[in-house]
Amino acid sequence: MSNAIRNMLIIGATSGIGRELCAQYARRGCKVTATGRRRELLASLKESSANISTCAADVVDCHAAALLHQALAAGGVGYEAAARIYLQANLKTYSV
């Protein structure tokens, strides 16, 4: 993997493809920020590698998404710093 690609932001990382992407990039030495709604699954993901940090957030909630952005910026891995951003979230449309 190129030295230029070192930071990953994976949204929807608690299961499936998102979780596997976290594991694979962490094994390759990338710094991975994993987000998702399920805190217990994020905790187990964080424990699996020193290269994985987590932030619980529901990105369909505008307030939560803003807090996620602030948390990432405070941690030094903002959207601008991430070389790749993967969105694996199960986004649903609700009608009122």
N, C-alpha and C positions, 0 to 999 in steps of 0.2 A: 504494500500500500504506500502511496506517495506520502512524503513527509508533510505535504501541504494539507492533507486531509487528516486532521487529528481530533477535531471536536464534532460530536454528533448530538443532535437533539432528536429524540424519538418520542413522538406523541402517540399514546395508545400502546404503551410498552408492557402492560401487565400480562399479556398472553399472546399466543399465536405468533404471527410473523413479527410483530413489534418486539416481543420478548426474545425471540431468536436473533433478531438483528442486534439487540443489545449485547447478547452473549458473544456473537461473532466479532463485533467491532471491539469489544473489551478485550477479547483474546488477542486481537491484532495490535493492542496497545493504544487504541484510541480512548479519549476521554468521552464518556457517554453520559448524557443527561437524559434520564428516562422519566416520562410523565404518564400519568394515568389516574383513574378514579379510585382504584382499589388499593388502599394503603397497605394492607397485609401482604399483597402480592408485590408491591413496590419494595417493601421491607426485605422480603426474601430475595428479590432481584439485587438489591444493594449489597446484601451479604454475600452474594455469589462472586463478586469481583471488586477489587479496590479501584478499578477504573470506572465504576458505575456510581453516579450520584442520582438521587431521585427527588421529585417534586410532585406531590399529589395535586391534581387539578382536573376539573371538568371543563374542557375547552369550549363547550357549547354555552357555558355560562360566561357572559361578558366580564363580569366582575372577577371571576376566578381566572379567566385568561389574562386580565390585566395584572393580577397578583402574580401569576406565573411569570409574566414578562419582567416584573420587578425583581422577583426572586432570582431569575436567571441572570439579570444584569448585576445584581448585588454579588452573585457568586462568580462573576467574571466570564460567564458563558452566556452571552446574549444571542439573539437571533443573528446578529451581524457576525458574531464570532464563530458560529456553527458552520462547518464546511458543508454539512449535509443535514437536512431536516426531513424526517420521515413522519408522515401522518398516517397512522394506522387506526385512528379512533373510529369507533362505530358511531358515526353521526347519524342522527335520525331527525326527520322533519315532523314537527307537531303542528297540527292546525287547531285553531280555537274556534 
